[in-house]
Amino acid sequence: MKARTVLGAALGTVGAAVLGNRLLTRRAGDLENPLVGVERTYRWRGIETAYTVAGDPNDPDMLLLHGIYTGASSHEFEPVVEQLAEDYHVIAVDLPGFGRSERPPLVYSSTLYAEFIRDFAADVTDEPIVVSSSLTGALAVDAAGEDESEFDHLVLICPTDETTGQRPWVRTLLRTPIVGTTLYNLLASKPSIRYFYDRDGYYDSDRIDAEEVRYAWDSAHQPGARYAPASFAAGMLDPGADSAFDLKTELAALETPTTLVWGRDAELVPLREGRDLAEAADTDLVVIDYATQLPHAEHPDKFVEYLTAELLHAGPSAGRDGNFDE
C-alpha cells in the first residue's frame, strides 16, 4: 500500500508539473514585434532569426545586439530605437534562441553566437556601428577579432566575459523534459524576472516598466525557450568556455575603434572593471550616473544624446568619463 501511495503521489506530482508547464507556454501566446520599423528574417544554418530595421537605408548602419539572460530579446533596445533611427539605419536582431527567433534544442555555445554575429553583420549590414550589451559585448569582440571583421565601431555596454563559472551539469539538468522545464519556469517567473531587473538592470526600481517584465516573461515561455538560457546559466556561453579568451587582451589587440559605456552603480560588472578594461585596452569610457547594467534602457535620452552628439561624431578621447545626471 505504501509503495502504491508513494508511486501515486510521484505520478501526480509529475502530471501536475507537465500540465503546469503546458499551461504556462499556452499563456505566453505569440510574441509580437516590440520595435518600430520593418521586421525581416535571416536564415542562418537552418535557424530562422528575426530582426527589425528602422531609419534611412542611406544612413550609417547600426547593429543592436541585446544581452543574454532569461527572457532576453531586442526589446531591450525599445527605448532607444526610434531616436537612433533619426540618424542611423538601425538593425536590431533577436539572437538565435531568444525573442522572435527560432529556438531549436541546440547545445548553445559562445562560438555559435560569435559566428552568428560575424555572419549576420557581413550578410545584412555594411560596416556597422555595433552596440552590444553585457555578455554579448564580449561575443561581439570575439566576432570582431576574427580576421578583423569590418565593424566601423564597437560600443560595449558593461561587457563581461565571465558570468557564473562553468557548470555543464546545470545545462544538462535544465534541458531535461519535465524537471528541467519545471525548474526553468521557476527561474523565468515574473517575480524572478523583476528581481533581475531590480537587482542588476536598473538603479531606480520605479523605472522598471510592467510592460518590459511582461514581454520578457512572454519571451521566456516560447517553445524551446529554455535551451539557450540553460547554456547561459551553466556558464557555457562565456567566451572562455570554448577557447582561451580574455576580454582585456582581445580588446587591446583589436583595431576596431571601441567605446565602453558603464552605469556608475553597476554591481554585477562593477565600474572598476570598466576602468581597468579601458586602461588596459586604451579605449574611451563613458560613465552614466544613476544607472547600473542597462543605462540605455534606464536613461535612453542621455544614452542617445551621447551616442549621436559626441561619441560617434567626435574624435577619440581615450579614458574619458562622460557623466550624465538626470
Sequence and secondary structure as in RCSB ss.txt:
>XXXX:A:sequence
MKARTVLGAALGTVGAAVLGNRLLTRRAGDLENPLVGVERTYRWRGIETAYTVAGDPNDPDMLLLHGIYTGASSH
EFEPVVEQLAEDYHVIAVDLPGFGRSERPPLVYSSTLYAEFIRDFAADVTDEPIVVSSSLTGALAVDAAGEDESE
FDHLVLICPTDETTGQRPWVRTLLRTPIVGTTLYNLLASKPSIRYFYDRDGYYDSDRIDAEEVRYAWDSAHQPGA
RYAPASFAAGMLDPGADSAFDLKTELAALETPTTLVWGRDAELVPLREGRDLAEAADTDLVVIDYATQLPHAEHP
DKFVEYLTAELLHAGPSAGRDGNFDE
>XXXX:A:secstr
 HHHHHHHHHHHHHHHHHHHHHHHHHHH      SSSEEEEEEETTEEEEEEEES TTS EEEEE   STT  GG
GGHHHHHHHTTTSEEEEE  TTSTTS   S    HHHHHHHHHHHHHHH SS EEEEETHHHHHHHHHHHTTT  
 SEEEEES  S SS   HHHHHHHTSTTHHHHHHHHHTSHHHHHHHIIIII SSGGG  HHHHHHHHHHHTSTTT
THHHHHHHTTTTSGGGTS   HHHHHHH  S EEEEEETT TTTTHHHHHHHHHHHT EEEEESS SS HHHHSH
HHHHHIIIIIITTS   TT    B  
